[in-house]
């Protein structure tokens, strides 16, 4: 596979989904490690899965729309933003 032009559209969509999934996985693990070992906070398991929400939204929204704003980069940035908000809330407020 030397060029993206040779790939079917389904393969490109799968590659984009994998990029967003990788960002969600990294943020989920990073949030858990930062809260538990960085700040010494015990947060319930369900709340540590909050970074996965944008990933699942991207799966369903990707099927509904095909805007230029619906890119893996934007979904990954949203995942990072949700992770940072969760970290700030559980690390410093709750």
C-alpha positions in Angstrom: 0.0 0.0 0.0 2.0 2.9 -1.2 -0.7 5.4 -1.8 -4.0 6.3 -0.1 -5.6 6.7 -3.5 -5.4 3.0 -4.0 -7.3 2.2 -0.8 -11.0 1.7 -0.8 -13.0 4.2 1.1 -14.0 1.7 3.8 -10.3 1.2 4.6 -9.8 4.9 4.9 -12.7 5.2 7.3 -11.3 2.3 9.3 -7.9 4.0 9.6 -9.6 7.2 10.8 -11.6 5.3 13.4 -8.4 3.6 14.6 -6.7 7.0 15.0 -9.6 8.3 17.2 -9.6 5.0 19.1 -5.9 5.3 19.8 -6.3 8.8 21.1 -9.3 7.7 23.3 -7.3 4.7 24.7 -4.2 6.8 25.4 -6.3 9.5 27.2 -8.2 6.9 29.2 -5.0 5.2 30.4 -3.3 8.6 30.9 -6.2 9.9 33.0 -6.2 6.8 35.2 -2.5 6.8 35.7 -2.4 10.6 36.4 -5.2 10.5 38.9 -4.1 7.3 40.7 -0.3 7.7 40.8 0.1 11.4 40.1 -2.4 12.8 42.5 -3.2 9.8 44.6 -6.9 10.0 43.9 -9.2 7.0 43.7 -11.9 7.7 41.1 -14.7 5.2 40.3 -14.1 3.1 37.2 -17.0 4.5 35.3 -15.7 8.1 35.6 -12.2 7.0 34.4 -13.9 5.9 31.1 -15.1 9.4 30.3 -12.5 9.9 27.5 -14.2 7.1 25.6 -17.4 9.1 25.2 -16.1 11.3 22.3 -14.9 8.1 20.5 -18.3 6.5 20.6 -19.8 9.8 19.5 -17.4 9.9 16.6 -18.6 6.5 15.5 -22.2 7.4 15.4 -21.8 11.0 14.2 -19.5 9.8 11.4 -22.4 7.7 10.1 -24.8 10.6 10.2 -22.7 13.4 8.7 -19.8 13.9 6.4 -18.7 17.4 7.1 -15.2 18.8 6.8 -15.2 19.3 10.5 -15.7 15.6 11.1 -12.0 14.6 11.1 -10.0 12.3 13.3 -7.9 15.3 14.4 -11.0 17.2 15.7 -12.4 14.1 17.5 -9.0 13.5 19.0 -8.8 17.1 20.2 -12.2 16.7 21.7 -11.1 13.6 23.5 -8.1 15.4 24.9 -10.3 18.3 26.0 -12.7 16.0 27.8 -9.8 14.2 29.5 -8.3 17.5 30.7 -11.7 18.6 32.1 -12.1 15.3 33.9 -8.6 15.5 35.3 -9.1 19.0 36.5 -12.5 18.1 38.1 -11.5 14.9 39.8 -8.0 16.1 40.6 -8.7 19.5 42.1 -12.4 20.0 42.6 -14.0 16.7 43.8 
